């Protein structure tokens, strides 16, 4: 099973961005894309996750599993995001035990969405 890590590439994270410079969401995506990907995780750029008031956002989903949206992220969080995505990809239901979740996923969760068949 493949987990998808969606990254909002249009997020401005409340910053004023100079013309021609990448927005924070694009910088986060670039940091994630240039790092080694965990097994079972597909990185997917998206134009908006509608979490605009919560900084850079990512979402995790996989078939038959709970999905999650995380916010207030930056490119400095890339390694921890990928570690958390890798742990998520190993689950059968999308639930990584609380103590085993990376700290950023415990603290930056915006939404948890049940699997369509739950």
Number of C-alpha atoms within 10 A of each C-alpha: 12 13 23 20 25 21 27 25 24 21 26 18 21 13 10 8 12 8 7 6 9 16 20 23 27 23 19 24 24 17 16 22 16 9 11 9 16 15 13 15 22 17 18 16 18 16 13 17 18 10 19 17 13 16 20 30 29 28 21 26 22 20 16 15 22 20 22 20 21 24 23 19 20 19 17 12 14 19 15 16 22 21 15 21 28 18 21 28 27 17 15 14 17 23 16 17 10 10 8 10 18 17 13 16 18 13 12 15 16 16 13 14 12 14 15 10 8 8
